[in-house]
Amino acid sequence: MRLIKLFTLLLIVITLSACKKSKDMQEQNQITIDNKFLTQSSWQIELSDRNPELNPEGAIFNSFGRYGGSSCILFHKFTFTKKGKLIEIQNAPNCFYTKSQEVYYYILDEKNNKLIIKKFLDNSTTQKMEDVEYSIIVLNSNQLKLSYIDKGQLHVRSFKPYEK
């Protein structure tokens, strides 16, 4: 009988410790989304994925390509206004263009954590896209991370606060 009580106690301790680890892991991997940060700073695309563990399964990380060879550096600046306007300043010294600006409109669905950009221009400077729906993975003062589907493939793109 004593052996059964000891075994039961041991089983309870193991179960409780497993629950605590699971809760700790959930807190560490908690997706941070605070929509107030979207308009509080301008954003630029990150060249590497700083937290791939947050990406949806099977997603491919994308950054802007480097056109015109390795000397081409893209300093795109994305500014979201509170009135639903997205201003993209494309500043690319040593590339096939130097500076231009595009204005788009966006809808922020805070309930479903979606960002829809109307008639958004993809990496190509000649091909307009349809309205693009992004799922917000992370949105805080340090990062804007979005996922989207292009030609049946899930992609992730990450942004950091703009640095001159």
C-alpha positions as CSV (number, residue, x, y, z in Angstrom):
1,M,0.0,0.0,0.0
2,R,2.8,2.4,0.9
3,L,4.4,1.7,-2.5
4,I,1.2,2.6,-4.3
5,K,1.0,5.9,-2.3
6,L,4.6,6.7,-3.1
7,F,4.0,5.9,-6.8
8,T,0.9,8.1,-6.9
9,L,2.7,11.0,-5.3
10,L,5.6,10.6,-7.8
11,L,3.1,10.6,-10.7
12,I,1.5,13.8,-9.4
13,V,4.8,15.6,-9.0
14,I,5.9,14.6,-12.6
15,T,2.5,15.7,-14.0
16,L,2.7,19.1,-12.2
17,S,6.3,19.8,-13.3
18,A,5.4,19.0,-16.9
19,C,2.5,21.4,-16.8
20,K,4.8,24.2,-15.5
21,K,7.3,23.6,-18.3
22,S,4.6,23.7,-20.9
23,K,3.3,27.0,-19.5
24,D,6.8,28.5,-19.4
25,M,7.4,27.5,-23.0
26,Q,4.1,29.1,-24.0
27,E,5.0,32.4,-22.3
28,Q,8.5,32.4,-24.0
29,N,7.0,31.8,-27.4
30,Q,4.0,34.1,-26.9
31,I,3.3,36.1,-30.0
32,T,3.6,39.8,-29.3
33,I,1.1,42.0,-31.1
34,D,0.3,45.5,-30.1
35,N,-1.2,47.4,-33.0
36,K,-0.4,50.9,-31.6
37,F,3.2,50.4,-32.7
38,L,2.3,50.2,-36.4
39,T,2.0,54.0,-36.8
40,Q,4.5,55.0,-34.1
41,S,7.6,54.6,-36.2
42,S,8.7,54.0,-39.8
43,W,9.9,50.5,-40.7
44,Q,12.6,49.0,-42.9
45,I,12.9,45.4,-44.1
46,E,15.3,43.2,-42.1
47,L,17.8,41.2,-44.1
48,S,17.8,38.2,-41.8
49,D,15.2,36.4,-39.7
50,R,15.9,37.1,-36.0
51,N,13.2,34.8,-34.6
52,P,12.4,32.0,-37.1
53,E,10.8,29.9,-34.3
54,L,7.8,32.2,-34.6
55,N,7.3,31.5,-38.3
56,P,4.3,29.4,-39.4
57,E,5.3,25.9,-40.4
58,G,6.6,25.7,-43.9
59,A,7.0,29.4,-44.4
60,I,9.9,30.9,-46.4
61,F,11.7,34.0,-45.0
62,N,11.9,36.8,-47.6
63,S,13.9,39.9,-47.7
64,F,14.2,42.3,-50.7
65,G,16.5,41.1,-53.4
66,R,19.7,43.0,-54.2
67,Y,19.3,44.4,-57.7
68,G,22.2,45.6,-59.7
69,G,24.8,43.4,-57.9
70,S,26.2,43.3,-54.4
71,S,26.8,47.0,-54.2
72,C,23.1,47.7,-54.4
73,I,21.7,48.4,-51.0
74,L,18.0,49.0,-50.4
75,F,16.9,51.5,-47.8
76,H,13.2,51.2,-48.2
77,K,11.2,53.1,-45.6
78,F,7.6,52.2,-44.8
79,T,5.5,54.6,-42.9
80,F,2.0,53.8,-41.8
81,T,-0.2,56.8,-41.0
82,K,-3.1,56.7,-38.6
83,K,-5.4,57.6,-41.5
84,G,-4.8,54.4,-43.4
85,K,-2.1,55.5,-45.7
86,L,1.2,53.6,-46.3
87,I,4.1,55.6,-47.7
88,E,7.0,53.6,-49.1
89,I,10.1,55.6,-49.9
90,Q,12.4,53.5,-52.0
91,N,15.9,54.8,-51.6
92,A,18.4,52.6,-53.3
93,P,21.8,54.2,-54.1
94,N,24.0,52.3,-56.6
95,C,20.9,50.4,-58.0
96,F,19.0,50.8,-61.1
97,Y,16.9,53.6,-59.4
98,T,17.9,56.0,-56.7
99,K,14.8,57.3,-55.0
100,S,11.1,57.1,-55.5
101,Q,8.0,57.1,-53.4
102,E,4.8,55.1,-53.6
103,V,1.6,55.7,-51.6
104,Y,-0.8,52.8,-50.8
105,Y,-3.8,52.4,-48.5
106,Y,-4.1,49.8,-45.8
107,I,-6.8,48.4,-43.6
108,L,-5.8,47.1,-40.1
109,D,-8.1,44.3,-38.9
110,E,-7.2,44.4,-35.2
111,K,-9.7,41.7,-34.3
112,N,-8.0,39.1,-36.6
113,N,-4.5,40.6,-36.6
114,K,-4.6,41.2,-40.3
115,L,-3.0,43.9,-42.4
116,I,-4.4,44.4,-45.9
117,I,-2.5,46.7,-48.3
118,K,-4.5,47.8,-51.3
119,K,-2.9,47.2,-54.7
120,F,0.6,46.7,-53.2
121,L,3.7,46.7,-55.4
122,D,5.8,43.6,-54.9
123,N,9.6,43.4,-55.3
124,S,9.2,44.0,-59.0
125,T,9.0,47.7,-59.8
126,T,6.8,47.1,-62.8
127,Q,4.1,44.6,-61.7
128,K,1.2,45.7,-59.5
129,M,-0.3,43.2,-57.2
130,E,-3.8,42.7,-56.0
131,D,-4.7,43.7,-52.5
132,V,-2.3,41.8,-50.3
133,E,-3.5,40.3,-46.9
134,Y,-0.8,39.8,-44.3
135,S,-1.1,38.0,-41.0
136,I,0.6,39.8,-38.2
137,I,3.0,37.5,-36.4
138,V,4.8,40.1,-34.3
139,L,4.1,43.8,-33.8
140,N,5.9,45.6,-31.0
141,S,8.3,48.5,-30.7
142,N,11.2,46.5,-32.1
143,Q,9.7,44.4,-34.9
144,L,6.9,44.0,-37.4
145,K,6.7,40.5,-38.7
146,L,4.2,39.5,-41.3
147,S,3.2,36.3,-43.2
148,Y,1.5,36.2,-46.5
149,I,0.7,33.7,-49.3
150,D,2.2,34.2,-52.8
151,K,1.6,31.6,-55.6
152,G,0.4,29.0,-53.0
153,Q,3.6,29.4,-50.8
154,L,3.6,30.9,-47.3
155,H,6.2,33.6,-46.9
156,V,7.4,35.7,-43.9
157,R,8.9,39.2,-44.0
158,S,10.3,41.0,-41.1
159,F,10.8,44.7,-40.4
160,K,12.7,46.7,-37.9
161,P,12.4,50.4,-36.9
162,Y,13.9,52.6,-39.6
163,E,17.6,53.5,-39.3
164,K,19.1,56.2,-41.5
